[in-house]
């Protein structure tokens, strides 16, 4: 009989398995995909942002209304602990100018390889291509290439991810299985998602170009990140940081010159234009990059001629869009297992001995290291609680 079963081979599940095995318990990890850590490897393609080096209260605030719920978990395993953990696996880390922390190797594969090696040394059993299908009495049931399989566990940790990037394993198919058992589930919604825009033809010349030096705002959310003009709309960290406001129905606006006041922009625009086109006038007087100027033409037409009015448009350009890109394209998801369905140890109150961790929990945070840190921290928290139950 397997004493502990961890379902889901992403960061949260692997951390729970690590904690359980280190405590001396027999652990089986079950993953629906052919290999473990697939979303972690995808994140590593952009450098693997492990965490964010900043004051603890600033860090916690990124989790918005979930910050109080997650506080003990993130206090127990926060940014400093994440760096220590990575370096314990032989991966030196560094913090960039914005505080974002990366492995020196700037990829996930060495870290994942070392981690799986340690789990193997701890005796963790792994089954891949096993998709969880629920319970049959006390047994956990799985669909596998060899047919239906069952496992019995004295403690189970579910770390099944959210509902985005289904091809990497997070498809949200677990939600009905838990809902049928009386577990409260908040509806899934895209988080850290791009904005869908139906561009006019003149935007073709800047397709694929980055938008830099811009401030994004939607409701109470704002950022100074970058974005990319893609065929599907606007994508990138700057947009992701305000996508919650878009999801909640707030206007999306851009400040194309956030380092200049409205008065200074208007003053520069008073320079006589002569026979120059408006595009050249803006380029020379304001040094607007081509992509930024294209956005102004796209969303600011007809451009006002009065400097004060044109400055107001440049400083608060409203983006016409069709909402967020589909859920499966989102970097992460909001929604999932509600906090009131769990006790303080992340055990489901409706299912004693079953714990939840990672992105399947109902919390959200921006990109920048917050997502991975919370997955690791909640996986550790659930693993510790499951280990304590097994030892009782």
Secondary structure as UniProt FT lines:
FT   STRAND          4..7
FT   HELIX           11..22
FT   TURN            23..24
FT   STRAND          27..31
FT   HELIX           38..43
FT   HELIX           44..46
FT   STRAND          49..52
FT   HELIX           56..61
FT   TURN            62..63
FT   HELIX           64..66
FT   HELIX           67..76
FT   HELIX           79..88
FT   TURN            89..90
FT   STRAND          93..95
FT   TURN            97..98
FT   STRAND          100..103
FT   TURN            104..105
FT   HELIX           109..121
FT   TURN            122..123
FT   STRAND          125..128
FT   STRAND          131..136
FT   TURN            137..138
FT   STRAND          139..144
FT   TURN            145..146
FT   STRAND          147..151
FT   STRAND          155..158
FT   HELIX           166..168
FT   TURN            173..174
FT   HELIX           175..179
FT   TURN            180..182
FT   STRAND          185..191
FT   STRAND          195..196
FT   HELIX           201..206
FT   TURN            207..208
FT   STRAND          210..211
FT   STRAND          215..218
FT   TURN            219..220
FT   STRAND          221..223
FT   STRAND          227..230
FT   TURN            231..232
FT   STRAND          233..235
FT   HELIX           237..240
FT   TURN            241..242
FT   HELIX           243..247
FT   TURN            248..249
FT   STRAND          252..255
FT   TURN            256..259
FT   HELIX           262..269
FT   TURN            274..275
FT   HELIX           278..286
FT   HELIX           290..300
FT   HELIX           307..315
FT   STRAND          317..318
FT   HELIX           327..329
FT   STRAND          332..337
FT   HELIX           339..341
FT   TURN            344..345
FT   STRAND          347..348
FT   TURN            349..350
FT   TURN            352..353
FT   STRAND          354..356
FT   HELIX           358..360
FT   HELIX           370..391
//
